[in-house]
Amino acid sequence: MTAGAGISAGGGRPSTASWPGATAASEIRQSFVTATPHDGGVPDTFTARYQVISSRDARFDGSFYTAVSSTGIYCRPSCPARTPKPENVSFFSTAAAAQAAGFRACKRCRPEASPGSPDWDIRADLVGRALRLIADGVVDEGGVSALARRLAVSERHLHRQMVGEVGTGPLALARMRRAQTARMLLEATDLPITQIAFAAGYASVRQFNESMAEAFGCTPSELRRRRRPTGPGADGEGDIVLRLQHRRPYALDPILGFLGTRAIGGVEEVVPAGTDGAGGMVSYRRSLRLPRRTGIMTVTPHPEAGFATLRLRLEDLRDLTAAVQRCRRLFDLDADPQGVDEVLGADPLLAPLVAARPGLRVPGHVDGFELAVRAVLGQQVTVKGARTLAERIVAKLGCPLASADGTLTHMFPSAEQVAEDDLSGIGLTNARITALRAVARAVADGDVVLDPGADRDETERGLLALPGIGPWTASYIAMRALGDPDAIPVTDLGVRQALRSLGADDEARAATARAEAWRPWRAYAAMHLWTHLSDVVADAPAAESAA
């Protein structure tokens, strides 16, 4: 991907010829007779990207950014402003790279608020992992040195790789993320500006003011004065209410159904429409363990409008960024639905399923360890049985909330708590107890890392070395806890039953071979198969897919 070659730090006028894949303006104009194909990848030539911005194609918002030397601003591809001349245009992989090159965010299209690029979720390399960890706030917590240690590389090597791939270093990316958090708070809350500065991770108000001026070309006070009228779910109870954008379409019923049937009492719930201030929409609520303290989140999706309303009640405002990122992962808000659907829809077997549920998402998770526990509990039992066992674990080991919030009363226990308990009296077999304690000890000791920034291959090897953890469990954890869009539990009973119901060979070798055509979106194929099976079978499949 092109990061930003040919642009001076002051946002000088670039030459089209300096761009890899650039073409003459006349050739670019002639190419508009055909639509830009969208097969799940980001256009990587100047011609293709210019065609995208000329057609104002919102499918690519967040996948790359357009910088205009004549105005000094950068935009999302779908910006409604007049298309700039090709000779004035440069493209960047990230908003932070555009800002580092001297451009300011467009006040009309708000490019910094675009959904994240799914391309980085596909990648399991150093840069992909670094970007996911930066989004989780690792640099804010411990600086670039902490990020480099987590990735087991030197700061110099990390910086060189990041600049080469995304056009700027990890510190600039973290600063941009911090500015985005601050702007969300300025426009969505009435919190004092000083409080917002420290909640967003700034060391001083002066640093905050300078950063906002650099990113958005105005002061925090000016941003607040220009904010739009409060949208759905206006806060009147001291909560933080934010709008999280996503790409359309968004298949809401399957993901809410998936989460609802697996909801652990006391920890999470799906709230019916018309209650809890949902405004006629279904909401999902749960307790959160965050880096500093705990919180409660309520998510109300508005799929037709292209956003979800997130209501947060946090004990420590500095946990805001982590809470937002976990919500985005849980509801898969950074997915590229049209790219996924085009790849999977090319298989005649999946085409009817994709047509029936465009924009199907893969539910992630807010806590990798909790997901691993649920995966172990879901081995060879029904969905209801796995949920009952999880509720017993919460009742025995879960931490009560300081103040119950409706039906939410507990936090799911930590890895340390599970590792140190004998897990008796829950109804678990000795083999299941051994597996759970082994996973808990490995996570508590740092031998196995279960977050999106983990080395996926290393995590898989670590999990498979534990007693009671097989390929299915490792794949399911990779799919939901690590956010790997290409993970698929091929041996899953539900996947095999769905294949059989569609008239396909469900033998493991044949299923694996067929799934090669679904790369890099095999996790979405698994969701389509599971969702299809729930329609044709009266009861949800037992065994492995119960997690």
Phi and psi in degrees as a GROMACS rama.xvg file:
@    title "Ramachandran Plot"
@    xaxis  label "Phi"
@    yaxis  label "Psi"
@TYPE xy
-78.6829  128.478  THR-2
-97.3878  -29.8545  ALA-3
152.295  29.9849  GLY-4
-63.8269  146.249  ALA-5
86.9854  6.85221  GLY-6
-112.977  128.503  ILE-7
-79.1194  164.16  SER-8
-60.7694  -24.7368  ALA-9
-90.2775  5.95218  GLY-10
77.748  36.8496  GLY-11
-64.7302  167.709  GLY-12
-73.9334  112.964  ARG-13
-81.833  158.402  PRO-14
-98.102  132.885  SER-15
-57.1693  -34.3321  THR-16
-66.0419  -19.0567  ALA-17
-77.9165  -5.37213  SER-18
-96.0333  132.959  TRP-19
-60.6378  130.872  PRO-20
82.1861  6.0611  GLY-21
-73.966  152.58  ALA-22
-134.977  169.464  THR-23
-67.2692  154.288  ALA-24
-60.3776  -36.8343  ALA-25
-63.8965  -38.7751  SER-26
-67.6438  -37.5472  GLU-27
-61.6243  -45.1642  ILE-28
-64.9355  -37.0188  ARG-29
-67.9863  -24.3577  GLN-30
-77.164  -5.78796  SER-31
-74.9521  -6.05732  PHE-32
-70.6607  -18.1656  VAL-33
-115.871  148.762  THR-34
-75.948  152.087  ALA-35
-73.301  119.71  THR-36
-68.0558  151.144  PRO-37
-133.491  93.2512  HIS-38
-105.465  23.3551  ASP-39
98.6484  -5.4301  GLY-40
-109.113  163.543  GLY-41
-94.4987  132.344  VAL-42
-53.6361  131.96  PRO-43
-118.237  13.8396  ASP-44
-118.937  157.859  THR-45
-59.919  -43.5115  PHE-46
-57.5226  -49.1986  THR-47
-65.569  -40.7757  ALA-48
-69.6332  -38.5531  ARG-49
-65.5543  -35.407  TYR-50
-63.2114  -39.0375  GLN-51
-62.2339  -46.794  VAL-52
-71.5328  -28.4814  ILE-53
-68.1032  -33.0023  SER-54
-92.0208  -0.437968  SER-55
52.0336  51.8354  ARG-56
-81.2824  105.454  ASP-57
-69.9163  -12.429  ALA-58
-61.0722  -25.3435  ARG-59
-102.34  7.04474  PHE-60
-58.7724  128.07  ASP-61
90.7999  -15.493  GLY-62
-84.1018  -31.1433  SER-63
-158.056  168.936  PHE-64
-129.984  145.428  TYR-65
-104.763  121.552  THR-66
-107.054  138.002  ALA-67
-119.525  113.972  VAL-68
-67.8036  -28.4341  SER-69
-73.779  -20.0795  SER-70
-115.133  -18.7214  THR-71
76.4115  18.7999  GLY-72
-120.767  163.135  ILE-73
-124.161  151.761  TYR-74
-134.809  168.804  CYS-75
-84.019  159.872  ARG-76
-57.6446  -29.3674  PRO-77
-91.5182  12.1307  SER-78
-53.1452  131.214  CYS-79
-75.0402  -6.64432  PRO-80
-65.4715  163.521  ALA-81
-59.3179  136.687  ARG-82
-63.4384  125.862  THR-83
-72.209  163.245  PRO-84
-67.6642  145.323  LYS-85
-55.6355  -37.5421  PRO-86
-68.8974  -12.951  GLU-87
-100.199  2.67662  ASN-88
-106.39  140.139  VAL-89
-137.056  155.155  SER-90
-119.497  145.318  PHE-91
-130.003  150.844  PHE-92
-77.7999  -27.4056  SER-93
-136.22  157.121  THR-94
-64.8078  -35.0083  ALA-95
-64.7002  -36.7283  ALA-96
-66.4655  -38.8879  ALA-97
-65.0122  -41.9134  ALA-98
-65.9113  -41.1779  GLN-99
-63.309  -26.2437  ALA-100
-83.8219  1.25085  ALA-101
102.655  10.2819  GLY-102
-98.6851  150.769  PHE-103
-109.139  154.348  ARG-104
-68.7753  138.909  ALA-105
-64.857  132.261  CYS-106
-80.4838  -11.1975  LYS-107
-89.7289  -46.1664  ARG-108
-101.421  -8.01385  CYS-109
52.0085  62.3036  ARG-110
-62.711  -30.0987  PRO-111
-69.0408  -13.8024  GLU-112
-94.3545  5.01626  ALA-113
-64.7232  153.005  SER-114
-59.2707  154.669  PRO-115
-68.5279  161.846  GLY-116
-80.5256  125.752  SER-117
-70.4203  -13.9996  PRO-118
-60.1449  -34.0267  ASP-119
-74.6309  -23.9103  TRP-120
-71.9784  -29.8978  ASP-121
-66.3584  -38.8551  ILE-122
-78.5504  133.287  ARG-123
-109.126  14.3269  ALA-124
-84.7351  -174.563  ASP-125
-57.9665  -46.7727  LEU-126
-67.2338  -43.2421  VAL-127
-60.0218  -44.671  GLY-128
-64.1665  -42.0975  ARG-129
-60.9912  -43.8034  ALA-130
-63.247  -39.4959  LEU-131
-67.3614  -37.7385  ARG-132
-70.7708  -37.2154  LEU-133
-62.366  -41.9977  ILE-134
-62.8353  -29.4184  ALA-135
-81.2227  -4.70273  ASP-136
91.709  17.2218  GLY-137
-62.3317  -39.8776  VAL-138
-67.7023  -37.4608  VAL-139
-64.0732  -35.5523  ASP-140
-75.8297  -45.0188  GLU-141
-132.255  6.93732  GLY-142
80.9407  179.023  GLY-143
-64.2331  -30.9723  VAL-144
-62.0997  -38.7  SER-145
-66.2243  -38.4225  ALA-146
-64.8057  -43.9463  LEU-147
-63.7234  -40.2794  ALA-148
-63.5891  -42.0848  ARG-149
-61.2843  -34.204  ARG-150
-92.4442  -2.6792  LEU-151
60.2253  42.1438  ALA-152
-136.478  168.497  VAL-153
-77.9559  156.27  SER-154
-61.0977  -37.1919  GLU-155
-64.8979  -46.2284  ARG-156
-63.6784  -41.5893  HIS-157
-60.8835  -46.6731  LEU-158
-61.6714  -42.7317  HIS-159
-62.6225  -43.1726  ARG-160
-65.9471  -41.1843  GLN-161
-66.8079  -43.0842  MET-162
-64.078  -40.4765  VAL-163
-66.2681  -33.1219  GLY-164
-93.5354  -42.2754  GLU-165
-118.685  -0.887123  VAL-166
90.9353  -0.975672  GLY-167
-160.442  166.105  THR-168
-87.0758  174.046  GLY-169
-64.1854  -33.6542  PRO-170
-66.5263  -42.2862  LEU-171
-64.5535  -38.1803  ALA-172
-63.6915  -41.5967  LEU-173
-66.2877  -37.7651  ALA-174
-65.3641  -38.4383  ARG-175
-66.4043  -41.0821  MET-176
-62.9413  -38.0218  ARG-177
-63.8761  -42.8611  ARG-178
-64.3642  -38.6596  ALA-179
-62.9893  -41.7831  GLN-180
-61.7569  -44.9784  THR-181
-62.4416  -42.0019  ALA-182
-64.0692  -40.4157  ARG-183
-57.2322  -44.544  MET-184
-68.2861  -38.6426  LEU-185
-62.8934  -38.57  LEU-186
-90.5889  -18.6172  GLU-187
-109.515  -9.61559  ALA-188
-134.852  170.004  THR-189
-107.038  20.1275  ASP-190
-60.2132  145.628  LEU-191
-57.3947  144.743  PRO-192
-60.2697  -37.9044  ILE-193
-61.4762  -41.4753  THR-194
-65.5536  -38.1096  GLN-195
-64.1824  -40.6631  ILE-196
-56.9174  -47.0301  ALA-197
-77.0722  -31.6916  PHE-198
-65.5588  -33.6994  ALA-199
-79.4597  -9.01471  ALA-200
105.322  10.5839  GLY-201
-81.6464  146.307  TYR-202
-81.4875  -21.2858  ALA-203
-154.129  160.967  SER-204
-67.7204  -35.1389  VAL-205
-61.6655  -45.284  ARG-206
-61.7747  -38.2315  GLN-207
-61.5408  -49.685  PHE-208
-61.6306  -42.2568  ASN-209
-66.3005  -41.0031  GLU-210
-64.901  -42.6775  SER-211
-67.0943  -37.3026  MET-212
-65.4224  -39.1811  ALA-213
-68.5651  -40.479  GLU-214
-78.7945  -40.2317  ALA-215
-122.142  -3.77019  PHE-216
74.2673  21.5413  GLY-217
-158.811  168.532  CYS-218
-82.4646  162.545  THR-219
-56.7499  -37.9863  PRO-220
-63.98  -39.1611  SER-221
-67.067  -39.4201  GLU-222
-60.6119  -42.4818  LEU-223
-67.0511  -38.3763  ARG-224
-66.6647  -29.9635  ARG-225
-90.5801  1.03247  ARG-226
-63.2262  150.977  ARG-227
-77.5596  162.539  ARG-228
-56.5579  146.025  PRO-229
-58.2365  134.611  THR-230
-89.1993  -156.464  GLY-231
-60.8068  142.999  PRO-232
72.8017  37.3162  GLY-233
-55.9124  137.083  ALA-234
-81.5812  129.393  ASP-235
-132.333  11.9385  GLY-236
-124.012  17.1587  GLU-237
84.0718  1.86888  GLY-238
-83.2031  163.841  ASP-239
-97.826  126.397  ILE-240
-119.572  122.828  VAL-241
-129.018  155.853  LEU-242
-104.05  124.411  ARG-243
-109.478  115.646  LEU-244
-77.979  152.397  GLN-245
-145.708  166.459  HIS-246
-82.7769  148.938  ARG-247
-103.334  152.101  ARG-248
-81.1187  165.497  PRO-249
-134.885  113.271  TYR-250
-81.0839  99.3527  ALA-251
-78.3918  -45.2977  LEU-252
-57.7567  -43.5724  ASP-253
-61.8455  -42.2741  PRO-254
-72.1943  -37.3947  ILE-255
-68.9354  -36.2514  LEU-256
-64.8486  -41.6771  GLY-257
-61.7591  -49.1163  PHE-258
-68.0191  -38.4236  LEU-259
-65.1452  -42.6678  GLY-260
-70.9648  -17.2171  THR-261
-108.245  4.43435  ARG-262
-63.086  128.413  ALA-263
-86.9764  118.99  ILE-264
-56.8925  135.149  GLY-265
92.0268  -21.7826  GLY-266
-109.593  -36.1503  VAL-267
-152.124  162.561  GLU-268
-161.371  154.205  GLU-269
-106.783  121.727  VAL-270
-95.6471  124.928  VAL-271
-59.6678  156.688  PRO-272
-59.7455  144.595  ALA-273
87.9921  0.810406  GLY-274
-121.648  162.023  THR-275
55.2759  32.6739  ASP-276
68.6546  23.6249  GLY-277
-74.4096  -12.0149  ALA-278
64.6443  40.5437  GLY-279
84.7435  1.19447  GLY-280
-115.133  152.009  MET-281
-74.6527  141.842  VAL-282
-123.31  155.734  SER-283
-118.815  133.471  TYR-284
-130.222  147.581  ARG-285
-164.803  163.426  ARG-286
-85.3757  152.046  SER-287
-129.36  133.244  LEU-288
-96.5929  118.591  ARG-289
-115.67  171.375  LEU-290
-54.9271  -36.5935  PRO-291
-104.605  -50.7485  ARG-292
-136.894  -148.776  ARG-293
-120.447  172.671  THR-294
-161.516  173.339  GLY-295
-124.718  131.516  ILE-296
-120.563  143.328  MET-297
-127.004  121.335  THR-298
-113.547  124.584  VAL-299
-120.925  100.555  THR-300
-71.9464  145.591  PRO-301
-127.159  73.9006  HIS-302
-59.2235  -36.564  PRO-303
-69.3871  -28.1175  GLU-304
-89.2531  -10.7195  ALA-305
82.4503  27.4395  GLY-306
-155.053  164.482  PHE-307
-121.709  139.548  ALA-308
-88.9452  125.848  THR-309
-112.612  119.934  LEU-310
-107.393  122.661  ARG-311
-118.696  136.479  LEU-312
-120.369  104.899  ARG-313
-111.823  141.117  LEU-314
-76.4028  -27.4769  GLU-315
-135.43  117.294  ASP-316
-61.8964  -21.7887  LEU-317
-67.9651  -11.5689  ARG-318
-84.8379  3.72773  ASP-319
-58.3243  -49.603  LEU-320
-60.5441  -43.9351  THR-321
-62.3985  -40.3286  ALA-322
-65.67  -42.9657  ALA-323
-62.8379  -44.1249  VAL-324
-64.8652  -36.8901  GLN-325
-69.5404  -34.4693  ARG-326
-65.7163  -42.8006  CYS-327
-61.215  -40.4586  ARG-328
-68.9245  -42.4764  ARG-329
-59.5169  -42.7441  LEU-330
-98.1465  7.72272  PHE-331
53.4545  49.8901  ASP-332
-78.3661  -12.7186  LEU-333
-97.7311  8.20474  ASP-334
-66.4178  158.526  ALA-335
-109.279  84.6829  ASP-336
-62.2268  -38.9617  PRO-337
-70.8503  -36.4409  GLN-338
-64.6801  -43.016  GLY-339
-62.8878  -47.3365  VAL-340
-64.0753  -34.9327  ASP-341
-68.0601  -38.2899  GLU-342
-69.0422  -50.2847  VAL-343
-71.2448  -35.1327  LEU-344
-67.7811  -13.174  GLY-345
-74.4798  -16.216  ALA-346
-88.4673  119.734  ASP-347
-55.8959  -26.665  PRO-348
-69.0471  -41.8441  LEU-349
-90.3882  -17.0099  LEU-350
-52.5259  -46.5172  ALA-351
-64.6168  -33.5771  PRO-352
-68.9521  -41.4782  LEU-353
-66.0534  -40.0078  VAL-354
-65.5646  -32.6838  ALA-355
-75.4283  -28.0165  ALA-356
-136.708  67.5472  ARG-357
-63.3964  139.057  PRO-358
80.6944  23.9182  GLY-359
-64.0018  136.478  LEU-360
-109.467  159.796  ARG-361
-101.36  115.859  VAL-362
-65.7509  126.98  PRO-363
-87.242  -143.725  GLY-364
-157.856  159.522  HIS-365
-93.6098  -11.2164  VAL-366
-148.427  109.363  ASP-367
-61.0274  -38.5295  GLY-368
-66.2451  -43.27  PHE-369
-58.5602  -42.0711  GLU-370
-63.7468  -38.7072  LEU-371
-63.605  -41.0741  ALA-372
-60.9945  -45.0528  VAL-373
-64.9116  -35.1263  ARG-374
-64.7639  -42.3225  ALA-375
-66.132  -42.8926  VAL-376
-64.7504  -27.7231  LEU-377
-82.7171  -1.61444  GLY-378
-70.1862  119.201  GLN-379
62.8446  27.5422  GLN-380
-135.912  169.062  VAL-381
-76.7478  166.671  THR-382
-57.6752  -45.4799  VAL-383
-63.873  -41.1043  LYS-384
-63.9528  -42.7052  GLY-385
-63.9942  -40.3748  ALA-386
-64.9043  -40.1634  ARG-387
-62.0772  -42.5765  THR-388
-64.4164  -40.6296  LEU-389
-63.3459  -39.5193  ALA-390
-65.6567  -33.8835  GLU-391
-68.1788  -37.6764  ARG-392
-63.7354  -42.5427  ILE-393
-63.1522  -43.0757  VAL-394
-62.0788  -35.4355  ALA-395
-83.6995  -40.7756  LYS-396
-118.745  -15.1655  LEU-397
-63.5571  148.637  GLY-398
-87.148  123.035  CYS-399
-64.208  141.631  PRO-400
-68.7828  149.955  LEU-401
-58.0479  -34.6998  ALA-402
-144.498  120.637  SER-403
-59.8559  144.04  ALA-404
-121.001  90.1878  ASP-405
65.2218  -125.027  GLY-406
-83.5779  -7.51219  THR-407
-82.7902  115.936  LEU-408
-126.26  -19.4352  THR-409
-137.523  159.465  HIS-410
-95.8567  145.13  MET-411
-64.1802  141.103  PHE-412
-62.3153  154.609  PRO-413
-81.8906  169.132  SER-414
-61.3704  -39.0687  ALA-415
-62.397  -41.5354  GLU-416
-64.3019  -43.5055  GLN-417
-68.3427  -40.3002  VAL-418
-63.8482  -32.4545  ALA-419
-91.6006  -4.07131  GLU-420
-101.739  151.893  ASP-421
-83.0422  -7.4257  ASP-422
58.343  28.6237  LEU-423
-80.7879  159.345  SER-424
75.5862  12.6335  GLY-425
-102.943  -22.2926  ILE-426
100.05  20.5654  GLY-427
-93.9383  146.961  LEU-428
-73.1201  161.877  THR-429
-60.5871  -38.6099  ASN-430
-64.6561  -39.0822  ALA-431
-68.6066  -39.3673  ARG-432
-61.9976  -44.3151  ILE-433
-60.4011  -43.3039  THR-434
-64.56  -45.3954  ALA-435
-63.157  -44.0662  LEU-436
-68.6575  -34.1161  ARG-437
-66.0743  -43.7262  ALA-438
-62.7308  -45.1293  VAL-439
-61.713  -43.5341  ALA-440
-66.4382  -40.2967  ARG-441
-64.0122  -39.8679  ALA-442
-70.8997  -44.191  VAL-443
-61.7985  -36.672  ALA-444
-84.574  -5.55353  ASP-445
81.2108  9.9109  GLY-446
-74.8866  -27.5825  ASP-447
-126.655  126.555  VAL-448
-107.653  128.725  VAL-449
-122.569  64.3327  LEU-450
-142.646  166.597  ASP-451
-61.0903  -16.8273  PRO-452
-88.6312  1.7404  GLY-453
-70.4377  155.508  ALA-454
-75.0005  111.655  ASP-455
-62.6755  -42.14  ARG-456
-65.6599  -42.2398  ASP-457
-65.2152  -40.7618  GLU-458
-64.1259  -41.5958  THR-459
-61.6175  -43.7376  GLU-460
-62.8632  -41.7446  ARG-461
-63.9337  -40.4427  GLY-462
-67.5991  -44.0303  LEU-463
-66.4091  -20.111  LEU-464
-79.6363  -9.77685  ALA-465
-89.0107  148.664  LEU-466
-65.4896  137.239  PRO-467
81.488  4.53491  GLY-468
-111.322  115.657  ILE-469
-111.036  -175.084  GLY-470
-58.281  -38.6074  PRO-471
-61.2262  -49.4827  TRP-472
-61.0652  -43.7736  THR-473
-62.6371  -40.7192  ALA-474
-68.2196  -40.3833  SER-475
-64.5967  -40.2313  TYR-476
-65.4268  -41.7538  ILE-477
-62.0553  -38.6342  ALA-478
-65.2939  -44.0231  MET-479
-105.41  -38.5565  ARG-480
-84.6841  -38.9165  ALA-481
-90.3757  -10.9072  LEU-482
70.1211  31.0223  GLY-483
-82.2695  110.262  ASP-484
-71.6123  -8.73698  PRO-485
-107.585  3.65856  ASP-486
-76.93  140.196  ALA-487
-149.483  126.657  ILE-488
-81.8035  83.9646  PRO-489
-60.3292  -31.256  VAL-490
-83.797  0.977337  THR-491
-58.5794  135.524  ASP-492
-61.4208  -41.4848  LEU-493
-63.1929  -41.8474  GLY-494
-61.0361  -44.4875  VAL-495
-66.7388  -40.9901  ARG-496
-64.6083  -38.5725  GLN-497
-65.4737  -43.1568  ALA-498
-60.3402  -43.3948  LEU-499
-62.949  -40.5858  ARG-500
-66.4786  -22.9502  SER-501
-91.8515  2.8525  LEU-502
84.331  15.4781  GLY-503
-100.209  160.7  ALA-504
-71.1406  121.256  ASP-505
-98.7926  6.70697  ASP-506
-65.2288  141.803  GLU-507
-54.2424  -44.0877  ALA-508
-65.7259  -41.6834  ARG-509
-67.9014  -40.3986  ALA-510
-64.5483  -39.9904  ALA-511
-63.1777  -42.324  THR-512
-64.8138  -42.9826  ALA-513
-64.0908  -37.7934  ARG-514
-66.3591  -15.7385  ALA-515
-59.9195  -32.165  GLU-516
-72.8426  -12.9826  ALA-517
-91.9589  -5.25205  TRP-518
-63.3879  146.399  ARG-519
-96.4706  29.5067  PRO-520
-119.86  37.5387  TRP-521
-66.4027  -27.5842  ARG-522
-63.0905  -36.9974  ALA-523
-69.4108  -33.6768  TYR-524
-63.7296  -40.521  ALA-525
-61.6284  -41.1996  ALA-526
-64.388  -39.4933  MET-527
-62.5293  -41.4001  HIS-528
-67.3213  -43.9272  LEU-529
-62.7892  -43.2108  TRP-530
-66.5307  -40.0951  THR-531
-60.2252  -43.8228  HIS-532
-64.3402  -34.9412  LEU-533
-65.3253  -20.9442  SER-534
-83.6985  -31.6195  ASP-535
-98.8871  -11.1945  VAL-536
-115.539  134.524  VAL-537
-60.0992  -45.5956  ALA-538
-106.933  145.47  ASP-539
-59.3279  145.421  ALA-540
-59.7756  141.009  PRO-541
-80.5736  -163.698  ALA-542
62.1336  -139.087  ALA-543
-57.1527  -40.0276  GLU-544
-75.0738  6.84998  SER-545
-68.7927  -21.6024  ALA-546
